[in-house]
Amino acid sequence: MSETDAKPTKPAVLVVDDERHTREGLRRALEGDYAVTPAEDGTTAMRLLETETFDIVLADLRMPGMDGLQLIQRAQALPRPPLCIMVTAYGTVENAVEAMRRGAYDYLTKPVDLDRLELVLARALKSRRLENENVALRQQLDKRFGFENIIGQSPAMVEVLDTVRQVAQTRATVLIQGESGTGKELVAHAVHHLSPRCGSRFVAVHCAALSLNLLESELFGHEKGAFTGALERRIGRFEEADGGTIFLDEIGEIDPSVQVKILRVLGERQFERVGGSKTLSVDVRLVAATNKNLGELVKAGKFRDDLFYRLQVVTVTMPPLRDRSDDVVLLARSFLTEFARENNKAITEITPEAMNALLFYKWPGNVRELRTAIERAVVLARGDKITLQDLPPAIRAGTEAAREQGTLPPEQIAKGVLPLREVERQMFINALKACEGNRTEAAKRLGVSRRTLHRKIHEFNLEDL
């Protein structure tokens, strides 16, 4: 039978009651839709919970030895606690309150009404399913936008990571500066996901893509009839981000008339929708990004100085990739792993000649350009390695021209053309030092497995680090 033909696994229910007739009655009533396991006391139930996984526990209140309340409390301390439902003949308000305090999902009295039981179980399973979906979604978001995805161990990037780690826990406004493609939005996501606001929304607005009228409506919303085409009320992005974080990308492109409204939100946490008179209050954290020099825009009269000072409470400057040659190897390998997996290709290496070209290239498009170059190379590669011929022509051309003219700079010879092995060795040394010898953290930073890290430590004779 194929996997698609396999029957779905039944929810696992542990029935705990010292009365055999009650246990068996509940088992018979539930076994059609559930995988039911009976247990005659709390101690037996706890042993099962420590070795098997259950979705729901139906536990009697009064049992010899470990009673139902004690069982619930211990079950909630497990790494994957089940939903617990108390079943007892002693249905008092005090018992119900105490059961909930210990972590019970619900409370039923004997004799058990089977229709009521089915309803409670269905609701409990829906709650567990939503909880699991939320956990899965959070893990996906963390994987995509988490701190570990900001790859880099160059001094400039270490400073960025330290700043992000510190500022994330605060309410401070953050201004992220840097050229296009350096990863400003990734840093904004990291600030949000490391903050106490991570359970609320992260709302991104790319300001350069919107005209003046559209941007004002996008940010603050509008009332019905506010302008031609405003057929109904629209909620703006600041309202959507209430309780969370709003990210304004390319804030240097915003017209001064909109800047003054943003300044008011920062100062008073208040605004009105376009065409409206009702003052709305919001609690948002603002993270802004720009690839322009806002100080120069202020001097030119194109950006309000008071908003500029409000924005730069904490400034994070993203270094261009041409100043992060130490990180090119890390990034290239990370992208190689990602795209090889996505395209189902068994490519695990970049040849020294290809890596030399990546190290020599100046990367005007920064990390975004490197990511695209590696994706292209993975798609076009015919073997199990990325070669120089798999890289975009512009990257190949720079290295080939330099070789013909004999103009490869000495630092490139040191880092790439001669011993690429030494570049790799230094990369592992830097990671181990940055993580103070913590090999698990160093492996995460490098984007390799612990096994690979241990092999490289032995290969490069780094056991003392």
Phi, psi and omega in degrees: 000133181286165180298326182289338180270351184294143179285145179294146180291134178288147174299138183268125181238130175257117180259119184242114179200136180282350177267117186299318182298322178293316179302310183293322178297316179293322179299312181296324181290331188254342193294343177293323183251349185228154171271104190259131174240123178270151174218135187275348178201173183294324181295314178298317179300318182294322177298319178295318181296331181281345183242341182233168180250127178237144176279320185222144173241124171259110187239133174290151180285305186260112177219151177295147182076240179283117181276179184297322180295318178295320179297315180299315182298318180289324179296324181290344179272356180289156179303322177235080185293140176280167170280130185249133178239124181277133177234122183204157175275351185254074186273091177242159178299321181299316179297318180298313180298316181294321178298316178295322180297325180281351177116008180293145177280321181204182190214124179237150178251153175274151351294141187288127173280111186297326177295317177296319179298314179301320180295315181295318179296317180298318179293321180295317180293323177296319178298317179294321180296316178296321179297315179295321178295321179295320178297315180298318179296318180297320179295321178296318179295318179297321180294321183279321188240004185292168184302322184294345181277352174274093189274132176161140177229009174294155181307321181296319181285327175299320177295319177300312182297319179296318180295315179300316180300319182287314188283336186302323185282354183260180175263002189298143171291142183236132175249122180253119181252148177158161180294162176299137177089005182273352177101030183294318181292326177298320177294320178300316177300318181297319177303316180293312187287343175266359186262166174297347180271007188298338179280351178256182190283147168251116185245119181256136177232122179265096192296327184292342184274357186238143175288171182305307184294318180294321181294317179299316178293322180297317183284316190248354182078176177211161176267158177302131179081007181297330178201171180300125181097352178276081187278346179204165179295143178231131177280133181274173184292329177295320177294319179299326184272004183306125183090348183239222186232136172248133181247117179256101180276141182056054182293341178293347180272355186283138179292145180306329180293330176275328179303320183294327177290321177295321178301320180293320178298319180295321184277316187248351184060032183222155176193171173239147174293157176298127181081006182246162179244348181283128179276127181252145179247140179222154174242096181231152170257132181259127169241125182240156179221152179205147172256011179250164176273101183296328178300319178292323178295325177297314180298327181277000179077017182260353179217134184293132180292326181291325176290321178303315181291327177294322184288323188269041172302309172230127180248129175248121180256117180276121181286144176292155184295332180296340177262008183232048184301330178298334184269348182299318180297313180300311182296316182299317180292322178296315179293323178301313179300315182298311186281332175296319179293315181297325183261007177054048180240138183272062179252123185237351186223159171242126183296153179305321180297318179292320179294323176302318180296319178296322181289327184280330184293147186271349174054065177298333178267004175059213187298324180300319180292320178297317179301314180295322180295319180290321177299315179300315182297319179297317182296321185271342184299137180259341180250203180262012178223151171275125180253173180301323182291343179279346183278158178301149182307321183298324180287319178295319186298319182298316181290317182296319180294319180295322179293317180298323183271352182068034185249020176297124184292151182305319181296330178287322177299319180293325188264338187223302192295321175277267187260091173300330178302322181290325175300315180296317179300316181294327178298317179289323177298313181299318181294316180296320178292317180298328181263012177053041176083356179287107188288328177296313179294322179297320179297318177298316182298321182278344182075031178235167177282161177299325179298315178297319179300314181297323179295318180291323177300317178291317182297321183263005178057054183249021185301334183278352182277000000 
